Amino acid sequence: MLFLVLLDYLRPLPEVDLHMDEHRAFLSRHYAAGHFLLSGRKAPRTGGVILARANSLDEIAHWISEDPFRQAGVASYEIIAWEPTMAAQGMPKI
C-alpha cells in the first residue's frame, strides 16, 4: 500500500535546519530499504512530503516515529493511506 506523509514544521526554519543532516540520513536509510519512493520540501518551505510504500499504517507510523524531525519536535505528521486507481500513460506501476 502507498502512503502520503505530509510534514508541517512546528518550529522556525533555523531550528528545523539543525536536524536536517540527521533527517536526510533517515530518508536515505528508508530509500535504501525500498520504503520511500519520493520526498521533498513543500513550496513555500513550510514542511515536506514523502511518498512511501508499507504493509500497514502501523509500519509507516513506526518508521516516522524514528524521524529526527519528529524526535526533536520540529515537525508534525499526517499519514494518508492511498491506493492509486489511475495513472498517466507511461507512468511506471508502483
DADA-V790336 format. One record per pair of residues at least 24 apart in sequence whose C-alpha atoms are under 10 Angstrom apart, sorted by the first residue. I is the first residue (numbers start at 1). GAP is how many residues later the second one is. Records with the same first field share a line. If there is no record, write none. Layout:
I=GAP / GAP
This chain:
1=51 / 52 / 53 / 54 / 55 / 56 / 80 / 81 / 82 / 83 / 93
2=33 / 34 / 35 / 49 / 50 / 51 / 52 / 53 / 54 / 55 / 58 / 78 / 79 / 80 / 81 / 82 / 92
3=33 / 47 / 48 / 49 / 50 / 51 / 52 / 53 / 54 / 57 / 75 / 76 / 77 / 78 / 79 / 80
4=34 / 35 / 45 / 46 / 47 / 48 / 49 / 56 / 74 / 75 / 76 / 77 / 78
5=34 / 43 / 44 / 45 / 46 / 47 / 55 / 56 / 59 / 72 / 73 / 74 / 75 / 76
6=33 / 35 / 36 / 41 / 42 / 43 / 44 / 45 / 69 / 70 / 71 / 72 / 73 / 74
7=34 / 35 / 39 / 40 / 41 / 42 / 43 / 62 / 63 / 67 / 68 / 69 / 70 / 71 / 72
8=34 / 37 / 38 / 39 / 40 / 41 / 66 / 67 / 68 / 69 / 70
9=36 / 37 / 38 / 39 / 60 / 61 / 64 / 65 / 66 / 67 / 68
10=36 / 37 / 59 / 63 / 64 / 65 / 66
11=35 / 62 / 63 / 64
12=34 / 62
13=32 / 33 / 34 / 61
15=57 / 59
16=31 / 52 / 53 / 56 / 57 / 58 / 59
17=52 / 57
18=51 / 54 / 56
19=48 / 49 / 50 / 51 / 52 / 53 / 55
20=48 / 49
21=47
22=45 / 46 / 47
23=43 / 44 / 45 / 46 / 47
24=43 / 44
25=42 / 43
26=37 / 38 / 40 / 41 / 42 / 43
27=37 / 40
30=33
35=25 / 28
37=57
46=29
47=27 / 28 / 29 / 30
48=27 / 29
49=28 / 29 / 30
50=29
51=28 / 29 / 31
52=27 / 29 / 30
53=28 / 29 / 41
54=27
56=25
57=24
